[in-house]
Amino acid sequence: MHIQRRRTLLTLAAGIGMSAALRLALAQSSARQGVRTVQGDMRVNGKPAGTGTVVRPGDAIVLGDGAAATFVVGQDAFLMRGGSRAELMGSGVLVSALQLVTGKLLAVFGSGGERRLVTSTATIGIRGTGAYMEAEPQRTYFCLCYGTAEVAATIGGGRESYSTRHHESPRYIFGDGRRRAIVPAGVANHTDSELILLESLVGRSPPQSFMDSPVRY
């Protein structure tokens, strides 16, 4: 990342309330692979993980209660919160699909073909996307922060296709058999500064339409 671009992102991040720790991570960012930051217990394929641990498609990532971690796989970057389990699918360093078994995950994806996000109640195809998910046994929360998505409920056949620029259309996707499985929700539990941080870890910034939004979360 060029020095001037990094300074610009840092200035914006400070203006929208990014913590000192996140600003430090942004200042030090590059396209290094693997775990970038970790607090608390993180395990990859059952083994303790720390800063620098490589994460690849095929791996299962589990965070203990109260933990948090950021990691990079190829041109994708992830922020997982405590009490979460995710499984990556793909080949090489390309994540073609991600299953969030339980918990909370924010992710930004590089350009390329469609990716697939899976929970117990939803299957979501995405392109050019920043997205946040929370997975519970009978409900998924999904915010398409920017990009394009096709959301399908596992039970009942509900389906929606849409694009967003700045968190316009969060959804709950239910799996309890109700007639309307996909319903509107509000923006919750993730921030613009976290998206800026994740994009910076892979040498990018969010789309200009996102950055130009007068609304901040």
C-alpha positions in Angstrom: 0.0 0.0 0.0 1.4 3.4 -0.9 2.3 5.7 2.0 -0.1 8.5 1.1 -3.0 6.0 0.6 -2.3 4.5 4.0 -2.2 7.9 5.6 -5.6 8.8 4.0 -7.2 5.6 5.3 -5.8 6.2 8.8 -7.2 9.7 8.8 -10.6 8.5 7.8 -10.5 5.6 10.3 -9.7 8.0 13.1 -12.5 10.2 12.1 -15.1 7.4 12.3 -13.9 6.2 15.7 -11.5 3.4 15.0 -9.7 2.2 18.1 -6.0 2.8 18.6 -5.3 -0.9 18.2 -7.1 -1.1 14.9 -5.4 2.0 13.7 -2.0 0.4 14.6 -2.9 -2.8 12.6 -3.9 -0.6 9.7 -0.6 1.3 9.8 1.3 -1.9 9.8 -0.8 -3.7 7.2 0.4 -5.5 4.1 -0.7 -8.6 2.2 0.9 -11.1 4.6 -1.0 -14.4 4.8 -2.4 -16.1 7.9 -3.3 -14.9 11.3 -2.7 -11.2 11.7 -4.1 -10.5 15.1 -5.5 -12.7 17.8 -6.8 -12.2 21.4 -7.8 -15.2 23.4 -8.0 -18.8 22.4 -7.9 -19.5 18.6 -7.5 -23.0 17.1 -7.0 -24.0 13.5 -7.8 -27.7 12.9 -7.8 -28.2 16.7 -4.3 -26.8 17.2 -3.6 -23.5 19.1 -3.0 -20.6 16.6 -1.2 -17.4 17.0 0.0 -14.5 14.9 1.6 -15.8 11.7 -0.3 -19.2 11.8 -1.2 -20.0 8.1 -4.9 -20.5 7.3 -5.9 -22.3 4.1 -9.0 -23.6 2.4 -9.9 -26.9 4.1 -9.2 -25.5 7.6 -11.6 -25.3 10.5 -11.2 -22.2 12.6 -12.6 -22.0 16.2 -12.5 -19.1 18.6 -13.2 -19.5 22.3 -15.6 -17.3 24.2 -14.3 -13.7 24.4 -11.7 -14.2 21.7 -11.2 -12.2 18.5 -8.9 -12.7 15.5 -8.2 -11.4 12.0 -6.6 -13.5 9.3 -5.9 -13.4 5.6 -6.3 -16.1 3.0 -5.2 -15.2 -0.5 -7.0 -11.9 -1.3 -9.7 -12.4 1.3 -9.6 -11.1 4.9 -11.7 -12.2 7.9 -12.6 -10.9 11.4 -14.0 -13.6 13.7 -15.4 -13.0 17.1 -15.5 -15.3 20.2 -17.6 -18.4 20.3 -17.4 -18.9 16.5 -16.5 -21.8 14.3 -16.0 -21.5 10.5 -14.8 -23.9 7.9 -13.1 -22.8 4.6 -13.5 -24.6 1.3 -11.5 -24.1 -1.9 -8.1 -24.8 -3.3 -4.7 -23.2 -3.0 -5.3 -19.9 -1.4 -8.7 -19.3 -3.1 -11.7 -19.6 -0.7 -14.6 -20.6 -2.9 -17.0 -21.2 0.0 -17.2 -20.6 3.8 -19.4 -22.3 6.2 -20.1 -20.4 9.4 -21.2 -23.2 11.8 -21.8 -20.9 14.7 -20.9 -17.4 15.9 -20.0 -14.1 14.2 -17.8 -13.3 11.2 -17.0 -10.2 9.0 -15.3 -10.8 5.7 -14.1 -9.0 2.6 -13.5 -10.9 -0.6 -11.2 -10.2 -3.6 -12.5 -10.0 -7.2 -13.2 -13.1 -9.1 -16.0 -15.7 -9.4 -18.9 -16.1 -7.1 -18.2 -17.2 -3.6 -20.7 -19.1 -1.4 -21.5 -18.5 2.3 -23.3 -21.2 4.2 -25.1 -21.5 7.5 -27.6 -23.9 8.9 -30.5 -21.7 7.6 -29.0 -20.0 4.5 -26.9 -20.3 1.4 -25.6 -17.0 0.0 -23.8 -16.4 -3.3 -21.7 -13.2 -3.3 -19.6 -11.1 -5.7 -17.3 -8.2 -5.0 -18.4 -8.2 -1.4 -17.9 -7.1 2.2 -20.3 -9.1 4.4 -21.1 -9.8 8.0 -22.9 -12.9 9.3 -24.1 -14.3 12.6 -25.1 -18.0 12.7 -27.6 -19.5 15.2 -29.3 -22.9 14.9 -32.6 -21.4 13.7 -31.6 -18.0 12.4 -28.9 -16.3 10.3 -28.2 -12.6 10.4 -26.6 -11.4 7.1 -25.5 -7.8 6.1 -24.3 -7.3 2.6 -22.1 -4.3 3.4 -21.4 -3.7 -0.2 -21.5 -5.8 -3.4 -24.0 -8.3 -4.8 -25.7 -11.3 -3.2 -28.2 -14.0 -3.8 -29.7 -15.1 -0.5 -31.6 -18.4 -0.3 -33.3 -19.9 2.8 -32.5 -23.5 3.4 -36.1 -24.3 4.4 -39.1 -22.9 2.5 -37.5 -21.8 -0.7 -37.3 -18.1 0.0 -34.8 -16.3 -2.2 -33.7 -12.7 -2.8 -31.1 -11.1 -5.1 -29.9 -7.6 -4.5 -26.9 -5.2 -4.5 -25.8 -2.7 -1.9 -23.4 0.2 -1.5 -23.4 0.8 2.3 -25.3 -1.7 4.5 -28.7 -0.9 3.0 -30.3 -4.3 3.2 -29.5 -6.5 6.3 -31.6 -9.6 6.5 -32.6 -12.4 9.0 -32.9 -15.8 7.4 -35.0 -18.1 9.5 -35.0 -21.9 9.5 -38.0 -22.6 11.7 -40.4 -23.2 8.9 -42.2 -19.9 9.0 -43.9 -18.8 5.8 -41.7 -15.7 5.3 -38.1 -17.0 5.9 -36.2 -13.9 4.8 -37.1 -10.6 6.6 -35.5 -7.1 6.9 -33.1 -6.4 9.8 -31.0 -3.5 11.1 -27.3 -2.9 11.0 -25.7 -4.6 14.0 -22.4 -5.7 15.6 -20.0 -4.6 12.8 -18.5 -1.2 11.8 -17.2 0.7 8.8 -13.8 0.9 10.5 -13.6 -2.9 10.7 -14.3 -3.2 7.0 -11.6 -0.5 6.3 -9.2 -2.5 8.4 -9.9 -5.8 6.7 -9.6 -4.4 3.2 -6.3 -2.8 4.2 -4.9 -6.2 5.2 -5.1 -7.2 1.5 -3.9 -3.8 0.1 -7.4 -2.5 -0.8 -9.9 0.0 0.5 -13.7 -0.4 0.3 -15.5 0.8 -2.9 -15.6 4.6 -3.3 -19.4 4.5 -3.1 -19.1 3.0 0.4 -16.4 5.5 1.4 -18.6 8.4 0.1 -21.6 7.5 2.2 -22.7 10.3 4.6 -23.8 7.6 7.1 -21.3 5.8 9.4 -21.7 2.7 11.5 
